[in-house]
Amino acid sequence: MSDISDSKFARQLAGLIDHVRLAGFPNELAAYLRELALFDNCLMLVYHPERRPIMVYSDTDQNSPAMDLYLQRCYMIDPFYNALYKKDIAGVSRLSSLVPDSFSQSEYYHSCYQHFDLADEINLVIPLDGGYMFDISLGRRASIGSITRAELNRLNENAAIISALIRQFWLSNADEFLPADKSRSTLTHALRTFGQGVLTRREQEITALILQGHSSQSIAEQLSISVGTVKVHRKNIHGRLNTSTQSDIFTLFLNHLSEMEIRIVA
């Protein structure tokens, strides 16, 4: 870096530190991130395995139908959310390295994710106390293309600083974002209970993987069974659920979530 860019970087970092305990910190952080990498939108969410995602910051329309569908229901079959608690993805990662092989053919992709209109998505994940995960998602549309190696390097070089600041911000501001009701949510059991009493436990496992965008080959590899066995299970699943397409299964899953929400409210 030149002396000028070093000076600008230092001023921006000082601004972040000044705001770390203030509600305006996410805005300052988004501006800081724009100096490290190009992106069309920035989203900051906090995840927990027993709660819906908590929106901390967005520089796009938070009330779009796709975002509402994601936050209320579809996050549970999002490949990033599933990787978050099944793999060690703390730090910087790209969604393209986490998605199942048939993600772009999944009903979730067509009904929800494709409406975000992203050509690339980069995430910075910071583990917090109590099982919470803070995620910064940087979305890039086709007009600016995939992230460059230089940008990834800059994000990785600054990840430790950003993570430390976010942990301090969350310590000071968590109560502003966490719901008042601390009771455990049954929403995290949705995939586990979908088809219960109709599907076998193995069929439930396969249905969950289908919803997430795994092909028969990928499911076979994950469960250490043959592709032929997976195809038999898929046929049985459709027969038991009285469905014929992945879209039908996706619709039943959303209805299952709605019924669970009614029981929670009641």
N, C-alpha and C positions, 0 to 999 in steps of 0.2 A: 504493500500500500504506500501511497505517497503521504507526505506530511499532512496535506489537506484532508485526504480521506481518513487518515488516522484521527485527526482532530474531529471530524464530523462523526466518526464512529464513537469516539469517547463521549461527545456531547449527547448522542442518542442513548448510549448506555447509561449515562448519568440521569437522563430523563426517565428511563425505565426504572432505575433505582428510586428516584424521587416519587414515582407513582405506585410503587410496589404494594403499598397497603391501601391504595385508593381504588374506588370503583372504576376510574378511568384507565386503569392499567391495561386492560385488553386492547383499548384503542391505541395506546402507545406501543404495545407489543406488535400489533399488526403493522404499524408504520415502520418499526424496526425490522420486521421480517421482510418488508418490501425492499429494503436495502440489500438483503441477502439473496433473494430470488424473486423472479417474476411470478405472479399468479393473478388469476382473475377474481378469485374470491377466497376469503379466509373465514373459517368456521372454528370455533372453540367450544368443545363439548366435554362434559364430565360424565364418565360412565361408572356404573356399579352393577354387579351381577344381579342385584335384587331390586333395581329401579330402572325406570325409563331414563334415557339420556337427558342430561341437564344442559340447556343452552346457556352458555356464558357470553358468547360474542358471535355475531355474524354481520358481515358487511353486504349481505344480499337479503332478499325478501324472506324473512323468517316464516311468513304466513302462506308460502306457496303450497299447493296441494301435495307436491312431492315431498317437501320437507315435513309437512304435517303427518303424512303417511309414514315417513321414516321414523320420526320421533315418537309417534304413538304406537306403532305396531311393527313396521318392517325392519327395524334395527336388529331384531333378534335373528333374522336370517341373512343379515349383511355379512359378507365375508370378513370385513375388517373387525366387526364386533366379535365374531366367533374366534378370530385369530388372537384378539386382545386377551382373552382368558384361557386360551388353549396353547398359545405359543408365547415365547419371550420376545415381544416386539417393542420393548421400551427403547426409546431413541427414534431415529429417523428411518422411515421405511416408505416404500411405494406400494400403493394398492395393487398394482399389476403383479407384484411378487407374491401376493397373498390370495388372489382370487382362484376359485376352482376352475377346472379346465373348460367347463360349459357355462361359465358365468354369464356371458353375453347372450346365451340362449335361454337363461332362466326367466321365469315369470316375474321374479323380483326385479331383475334388470329392466325388463320391458315396462313393467307397471310403475316402477319407482326410480331406480338409479339413473336410467338413461335421460330422464327429464332434468337432471342436473347439468347435462350437456358438457361433460368433462372428458378431455382426451388424456389427462394424467392427474393423479391425486397423490400428494405427498403428505405423510402424517408424522408428527412428532409427538410421541407418547411419554407422559411423565407419571410414574406411579405416585399416588398420594396415600396418606394414612387411611385406615378403615376400609381397604379394598377398592377405593376410588381410583380412577385413571383419568388424567387430564389429557385430552387429545387436541392438537392443533392440526387442522386439515387445510392444506393449501391446494386449491383446485385450479387447473389449467385447461382452457378450452383449446380447440384445434388451431386457433389463430396464433398462439404462441408455442404450441407443440409441447413435447415432452421436456421434462427438466434436464438441464445439462449437468455434466459431471462437475463443472466448476461450482454451480449452484448447490448441488448436493454436498460438495466439500465444505462450502461456507456454512450450510445448515448444520452439518456434523461438527464443525469446529466451534460453533456457538451453542450447540445443544446443551452442554453442561451449565453454561451461564443462564440460558433461558429456563432450564429445568429448575435451577436453584431459585430463581426469581418467582416462578410460578408457584413453587411450594410455599414461599413466603406470602404471596398474594392469597393463596387458598387458606392459609392459616388465619388470615385477617378477615377474609370475606366469605368463607364457606356458608355461614349462617344466612347470608343474603340469597343464596341459591338453593340450598337444601330445602325440601318440602317440610312443612311443620310436622306432618305425620311421619313418625320414624318407623312405623310398623313395616314388617317385611311384606314385600309385594309378591303375589303368586304369579305375576306375569313371567318371571324367569322360568316357570315350570311349563310354559305353554307348549314348547316343542316336545317336552317329555310326556305331556298328557294328551297331545293331539292324536286322535284316533284310539284313545284308551278304551278298552272293552270291545273294540272292533278289529284293531290290528294287533298282531303279535309284537313282542318287544323288538325283535329284529326288524319287522316291517316299519315300526315307528322310527328306528334308527335310520333306515333307508329313506323313509319319507322326509325326515329332517334334512338329510344330505341332498335329496332331490330339490327341496325348497331353496337350499343354499346355492344351487347351481352346479352340482357335481354330476358328471356323466356316469354311465354304467361302469365304464372302465375305472374311473376314479373311485367310485364307491367300492368296487371290488378290491382295489388296492388298499383303501382305508380299512376295510373290514376283513381283509385277508380271506376273501372267498372268490369264487370264479365269476366271470362276467355272465355266464349262463345262469348261475344261481341268482344273481342280481336281477336279471331279466324276468326270471320266474317270480321273484318277490314283487317286482314292479307290476306284473300282470295281476298278481293276487291283491296288491294294494288297490289297484283300480277297481277290481271286482268287489272288494270289501267296502270301499268308499263310494261305490257307484259313480265313478268318474271315468273319463276317457282321455283327458289331457292334463298336462302340468298346470295349465291355467285353472282347471276345475279344482285341483288340489289346493292351489294358492287361494282361491276364493273360499274354500272350506276352512282353511287355516285362519283367514281374516275373520270369518264368522265365529270361529272358536275363540279368538281373542276377544271379540265383542261380548260373547257370552261370559267369559271370565271377568271382564270389566264390570258387567252388570252384577255378578255375584260379589265382587269386591265392594262395590258401592252399597249393595244391600247389607 
